[in-house]
Amino acid sequence: MITKVLGGYAPDAASIGMHTRFGDDLEMESIDLVTLAGLLAEWYGPDANFASYLASLELDEIISLTVGDLVAYICRALRPGAGG
């Protein structure tokens, strides 16, 4: 999904790992994160509301957000009884 959002600017998918930062490493901007949130909602459904998760973070937390942080959020959101 990340490479889909970044299109021609995307690095090789194999180079994206859990410690890859959306801002510093992938140079994703807020509009890119919103697009990613839409793709995640389509794939995982309403329980994985990445846009809402982003809104709950402080600016410095968003700047330092990693792929691993996103994976951990999705896992928590989809856990039975988690309720997002």
Secondary structure, DSSP 8 states (H G I E B T S, - for coil): -HHHHHGGG---GGG--TT-BTTTTT---HHHHHHHHHHHHHHH-TT--HHHHHHTS-HHHHHT-BHHHHHHHHHHHHSTT---
